[in-house]
Amino acid sequence: MSPSRSILFVGEGNFSYSASLCQSLSGSDTSITASCLQQEDEALRHEGSATNVQIIREAGGTVLFNIDCTRLGEHESLKGNLFDLVIFNFPHCGRKSGVKKNRELLKNFFLSCVQVLSEDGEVHVSLCNGQGGTPADQPKREWHNSWQVVAMAAEAQLILSDVQPFENDQNYKCTGYRSQDKGFHVEKALLHRFTRSLPFTPPHTLTVEETVEGEEVKYQMPAELSDYVFRGFLKSGSFHPVKLAQDFVLEGLAKNWCVSMMTETIPFLLSGKQVLTFHKRLEMLLSTWLQVTVSLHKSQMPLCH
């Protein structure tokens, strides 16, 4: 973690993860806010919660109760605050909720999260192996049977930037299995990192003028494309690989035939008459090339006696 950062934990159970992070970041400029959905008296019933809350507060952190992670922007205690990192470890609707309800939880969390996320902030969501629905899950569930975390984040214009194994700190005690004070398996769990997607910027365009049968015609093309269209790599003096290959081929052909190059530039816009003219020229060229090929083949055939 880099210094001078603000971190928000949501959906905490017994606060063991945020307490452990507070201890590891002791003495840094990082500020930590840990929150959970339950009321204070209910949250402190979890084993070790009271001790962990004390650790966070003594380290200078903030603990908030009754915080709905799907309505972060509505809480008075969070209004006006922007966080560099928002962490949601092992979200779950509770009890035997299915994948659809948990997808909805993720989507609403992401939509809420961006309201308190700094412009360059990150969102970390840890899920049990197989839940996320990404190629990193091994074994990977079928798409319809996963939580589709990437698609849910996209609803809030967040994109997946990285997936890595969840680091299970020895002080972290997972709890909340089916809304009970019981742990669950976090082996092969994955941490998903999300960032804001870049806003769409339309490409810069250039206005190009062409003369078509004596008339000036204007059209637009992307500026990036113009760098390739107007390179002039076949002009005299060019050392472009295509130009070098062309010179090599022409030199070889000129040893046996009279070769000349067309210097006329083919315009990007063609009238119907010009298309027909170029088509006829191409047919003549192919016909000549075929005749030359047949003549060469006959001249190299052995005589039969």
N, C-alpha and C positions, 0 to 999 in steps of 0.2 A: 504494500500500500504506500502511496506517495503521501508526503505531509500536506497539511493544509487542505484536508478533504473532509467533507461531511457525508456521513453514512447513515442511511435509514434502514432499519430492519422492520419487516412487517410479518405478521402471522407467527410471532414467536410462541413457543410452547412453555418451556421452563427457563428460557433466557440463557441456557448454557452456552450456545454458540456466540451470542453477542457478548456475554461476560468473558469468554475466552479471548475474543478479539480485543476487548478492552484491555485485558492484561498484556497481550502481545504488543499493543500499540501504546503502552504506558510511556509517557514522556514525549509523545509526538503531538503535532498540532491537529490531529484528526479528531473530529467531534462525532460522537456516536449517539444516535437516537434509536432505542429499541421499543417496539410496540407490539401489542397483541390484541386480539379481538375481545377477550373476556374482560369482565369487570375485575377490579383488583383482588377482591376477596376470593373469587373463583380461580383466578390465575395463580395465586400464591398457594393454592392447595397442591399444585404439582410438586413432586419431590425435587427439592433443591432450588425451587423458584425464589424463595425468600433470600437465600444466600447469594444467588446470582444477581438478583436485583440490587442487593447491597453492594456487590462488587462493581457493578456498572455505575452506580451513583457515586461511590467513593473514588472512582477513576475519572469523574467529571462528566459522565454520560447522563443521558436523559431516558427515563422509562415512562412510557405512556400506555394507558389501559383503555379498553373500549374503543379501539381504532379499527374501523372497517377498511381493509386494504382496497376495496372496490370504490371507496368514496374519500380518498385521501385529501382531495382538494376542498372538501367540505368541513374538515375538522379545524376548529379555531386554533388548536395548538400547532398545526402545521401550516396554516395560511401565511403566505409571505416568505416561506422557507423553500429554498431550492437545494437539492441534494446531489452530490457528485456520484453517489452510488446508492442504489436501492436493492436490497437483498430479500428474497423470499425463498426460504428453504423448505422444500417438500410441502408445497401447497396441497390442500385436500379439503373437500367440502364436508368431510366427516362421515362417520358410519359407513354404510355400504353404498355410497353414491357412485353412480356410473361415470363412464368417460364423458358423456355429454355434459353433465353438471360440472365436472372438473374443467372441461374446455371453457365453459361459460365463466367459471371462476377466473381462469387465466386471462381470458379476453377482457373481462371487466377490470381486473387488476392492472393490466397493461394500459388500458384507456385511462384509468385513474392515476397510474404511476407517472405518466408523462406530464401531468399537471404540477408535480413537485420535483421534476427531474431537471437538472441544469442542462444547458444546450449541448455540452460535450459529455454529459453524464452516461453512466452505464447502468444496466439492469441485470442482476444475476438471479437466475432461477435454477434451483437444484431440484432434480427429479429422480425418482428411483429408476433403475435400469428398465428400459422398454417403454416408459410412459411418454417420453418426449416425441417419439416418432421420427427421429432423425437417423441417418446412416450410422451414427456413433453408437446407437443402442445395439448391443449384442447379447442375445439374439434380438433382431428387430421385429417388432409387432407389425401386423398389417395396419395400413394407414387408418382405416376406419375404426380400428380398435385402440388407437393411441390418443393421446391428449392433443396432438397436433400443435405443439407449442410454438413452432415457427409461424404457422398460419394465424394463430391467436395474437401473437405479437405484431404481425403485419397489420392487424386491425387498428393499431395505434401508431402506424408508420415507424415501427421498430424492426430492425433487421438483425439476424443472427450473425455475430462476428466471430464467435469461437465456441467450441465445446471441449471441455476437459474433465478428467476424473474429479469427483468431489473429494476434497481433502477432509477426512474425518479426524478432527482434532480429538486427542485423548480426553479432553475435558467436555467434549460435546456429548450429551446424552439425549438422543432423539426420543420424542414422546408424542402421544396423540394418536396411536393406532386405533382406528375406528372410534375416535373421540374419547378414548380412555387413556389413563395414565400408564400406557404401555409403549414399549419401544417397537421399532420396525426395522427391517433389513435395509441397510444403506450400502451394502457391498455392490460395487460396480455402478454406483449412482453417478450421475453426470451433472456438471455445472454448465449452464447455458448462459453465455454473455450476449447481451443485446445493446445496440446503440441506435441512435436516431438515423433514419435514412436521409440521404442528401436530397434536398428539394430539386425537382425537375427544372432544368434550365434549357430553354429551346436553343438549338444551334444557331450560331451566327451565319448569316447568309450574305452572299455577294451577288450583285447584279451584273450579268454578263451580256455583252452585245454581240450578235452574230449577223452577218449579211447573208440573207437567203434570197437568191435571184434578184439581187439589187435592192432589196428592202431590208431595213434595219429591224432586227427582232431582239427584244430584251427578255431575259429569263433569269431566274435566281437559282443558285446552287449553294450547298453548305460550304462555308469557308474552309473546313477541314478537307473536303473533297477537292477544292480548287488547288490545294498544295500538290495533289497527285496529278490532276488533269493538265496543269500548265508547267510541268517540270522541264519539258523540252529535252528529255534524255536521249532523243535520237538526233539532235542537232549536231552539226559539225563541231568537233572539238570536245564532245562529251565523252566521258570515261565510264559512263554507266554500263553495268554488265550486259544489258540488253543491246546497247549500241556496239559493244565489243563483239558480242555474238553475231550481230548483223554483219559487221565488217568482215568477220571470219568467213561467214557463209558466202557473202558476195565475192570475196577474194577467191574462194574455191570454185564457184560457178563461173567466174570470169575466165578461168583457165581453159574452159571448153566452149563457152557460149558468149555471145554478146549480151551483156547485162547492163541495164540502165535502171536508175531509181526514179520513181515518181516524186517530184518535188511539190506537187499540189497538196495543200493541206485539206484534209477531209473535215468539214464543219461538223459541229455537234448536232446541229439541227439541219435536216434535209427535207427538201420538198419532194413530192411524189415523183416528179420528173427526174430529180437527182438520184433518188433511190433506184429508179429504173435504169438510169445510165450506169451507175456503179454495179448493178446486178449484171448487166450485159457485159461490162468489162471483166467481171469476175468469171463469168461463163467462158469468155474468150481465153482468159488466163488458164483456167482449168483444162480447157480443150487443148491448148498448146502444150501444157505440161504433160497431158496424157499421151499426146503424139510423140513427144520427145522420149518419154519413158518406154513406149512400145518400140521405138526405133532402136534405143539402146539395148533393149532385151533381145531384139532380132539380131543385132550385130554381134552379140556375145553367144548366140546359139551355135553349137558345133555342127559342122556339115555332115550330112548323112550320105553314105556311099552304098 
